[in-house]
């Protein structure tokens, strides 16, 4: 909320000329003033998370949240943009993270994090870019102290197809986990419907200290090809990462592809299908994701997600260089169905209540450890501006 208020104050104080420009895939409110134009958005969940599984259940009161502010200003025939995005998850979630059956990625106390989604860092984005169009061709260059390389679809917390769902996909670390990368230099060209963009960035995942900046050498690179036609967006991307995981000091490759459709006027307001593959020294691991938001009432929407994700839970652990073995594969499945309903809409934002349930497909080699797990969420949701999926 402080970021949002700062945006309002700054836009009221500045003078000059320029046009507003939003972040792709991010609904937002824009303050139309001369000079600096400020865009702001915020989202916060607060609720109860219950993960039922064999031997041990997990319970947590928690909040997933983020706030962003973006400023644009005309500069030499183009558009200069600055953006910052913050999250309070380092203090609103357990230090280990949010309980989530079969979720993996990053570490806690130098051990692999399993059955938990880690908190996002305090600084989720901090950067700037410059865009200029010449004879129908748009060019962009940018740099971020914290940002997203040119890899994968829009991160899950900003996708219209995932709106209302407080949980990260199990495929997050196959598709869009690089959205918080400490150190990114990027550039791209767009011609009509087609775009190509590339980036040079620091390949290591952020460490367990969630409030610092983990800057390092720009040692990795990514390339993405995209296509946009009206409500349709498709992309294919690939990256070479230098030692992304602390516990596995080897390089890795990532491949992703996705197609998404967003139409606020339709009953199915948004959907996306995505594929991701992690190519690691211990084997190739693939993930498939489908998610959708479906309008079912004036102020209500159903959100759904189905995934099939290849995990190496049985062999997670520290692997020093020179110690090599193939990891065992566990193909897990998950289907989530939830409902979100706005009950108050004000100038300060929209307030909604929601709940969901997730059932899992458990492979044979994990059956003894997990049994037949089920996940539940019951929550309140705040959005700075109601999204079209649930807005009357």
Secondary structure as the mmCIF struct_conf table of DSSP 4:
data_model
#
loop_
_struct_conf.conf_type_id
_struct_conf.id
_struct_conf.beg_label_comp_id
_struct_conf.beg_label_asym_id
_struct_conf.beg_label_seq_id
_struct_conf.end_label_comp_id
_struct_conf.end_label_asym_id
_struct_conf.end_label_seq_id
HELX_RH_AL_P HELX_RH_AL_P1 UNK A 2 UNK A 13
BEND BEND1 UNK A 16 UNK A 16
HELX_LH_PP_P HELX_LH_PP_P1 UNK A 22 UNK A 23
TURN_TY1_P TURN_TY1_P1 UNK A 24 UNK A 25
STRN STRN1 UNK A 29 UNK A 31
BEND BEND2 UNK A 34 UNK A 36
STRN STRN2 UNK A 37 UNK A 52
BEND BEND3 UNK A 54 UNK A 55
STRN STRN3 UNK A 58 UNK A 62
STRN STRN4 UNK A 65 UNK A 75
TURN_TY1_P TURN_TY1_P2 UNK A 76 UNK A 77
STRN STRN5 UNK A 78 UNK A 86
HELX_RH_AL_P HELX_RH_AL_P2 UNK A 89 UNK A 92
BEND BEND4 UNK A 93 UNK A 93
TURN_TY1_P TURN_TY1_P3 UNK A 95 UNK A 96
STRN STRN6 UNK A 98 UNK A 108
TURN_TY1_P TURN_TY1_P4 UNK A 109 UNK A 110
STRN STRN7 UNK A 111 UNK A 117
HELX_LH_PP_P HELX_LH_PP_P2 UNK A 118 UNK A 121
BEND BEND5 UNK A 122 UNK A 122
STRN STRN8 UNK A 123 UNK A 134
TURN_TY1_P TURN_TY1_P5 UNK A 135 UNK A 136
STRN STRN9 UNK A 137 UNK A 146
STRN STRN10 UNK A 147 UNK A 147
BEND BEND6 UNK A 150 UNK A 150
BEND BEND7 UNK A 152 UNK A 154
HELX_RH_3T_P HELX_RH_3T_P1 UNK A 156 UNK A 158
HELX_RH_3T_P HELX_RH_3T_P2 UNK A 160 UNK A 162
TURN_TY1_P TURN_TY1_P6 UNK A 163 UNK A 164
BEND BEND8 UNK A 167 UNK A 167
HELX_LH_PP_P HELX_LH_PP_P3 UNK A 168 UNK A 169
TURN_TY1_P TURN_TY1_P7 UNK A 170 UNK A 171
HELX_RH_AL_P HELX_RH_AL_P3 UNK A 172 UNK A 175
TURN_TY1_P TURN_TY1_P8 UNK A 176 UNK A 176
HELX_RH_3T_P HELX_RH_3T_P3 UNK A 177 UNK A 179
BEND BEND9 UNK A 180 UNK A 180
STRN STRN11 UNK A 181 UNK A 181
BEND BEND10 UNK A 182 UNK A 182
STRN STRN12 UNK A 184 UNK A 191
TURN_TY1_P TURN_TY1_P9 UNK A 192 UNK A 193
STRN STRN13 UNK A 194 UNK A 201
BEND BEND11 UNK A 204 UNK A 204
HELX_LH_PP_P HELX_LH_PP_P4 UNK A 205 UNK A 206
BEND BEND12 UNK A 208 UNK A 208
TURN_TY1_P TURN_TY1_P10 UNK A 210 UNK A 211
BEND BEND13 UNK A 212 UNK A 212
STRN STRN14 UNK A 220 UNK A 229
TURN_TY1_P TURN_TY1_P11 UNK A 230 UNK A 231
STRN STRN15 UNK A 232 UNK A 241
BEND BEND14 UNK A 242 UNK A 243
STRN STRN16 UNK A 245 UNK A 245
TURN_TY1_P TURN_TY1_P12 UNK A 246 UNK A 247
STRN STRN17 UNK A 248 UNK A 248
BEND BEND15 UNK A 250 UNK A 250
STRN STRN18 UNK A 252 UNK A 262
TURN_TY1_P TURN_TY1_P13 UNK A 264 UNK A 265
BEND BEND16 UNK A 266 UNK A 267
STRN STRN19 UNK A 268 UNK A 280
TURN_TY1_P TURN_TY1_P14 UNK A 281 UNK A 282
STRN STRN20 UNK A 283 UNK A 295
BEND BEND17 UNK A 297 UNK A 299
STRN STRN21 UNK A 300 UNK A 311
HELX_RH_3T_P HELX_RH_3T_P4 UNK A 313 UNK A 315
BEND BEND18 UNK A 317 UNK A 317
STRN STRN22 UNK A 319 UNK A 319
TURN_TY1_P TURN_TY1_P15 UNK A 321 UNK A 322
HELX_LH_PP_P HELX_LH_PP_P5 UNK A 326 UNK A 329
STRN STRN23 UNK A 330 UNK A 346
TURN_TY1_P TURN_TY1_P16 UNK A 347 UNK A 348
STRN STRN24 UNK A 349 UNK A 361
HELX_RH_3T_P HELX_RH_3T_P5 UNK A 364 UNK A 366
HELX_RH_AL_P HELX_RH_AL_P4 UNK A 367 UNK A 370
BEND BEND19 UNK A 372 UNK A 372
STRN STRN25 UNK A 374 UNK A 383
BEND BEND20 UNK A 384 UNK A 385
TURN_TY1_P TURN_TY1_P17 UNK A 388 UNK A 390
#
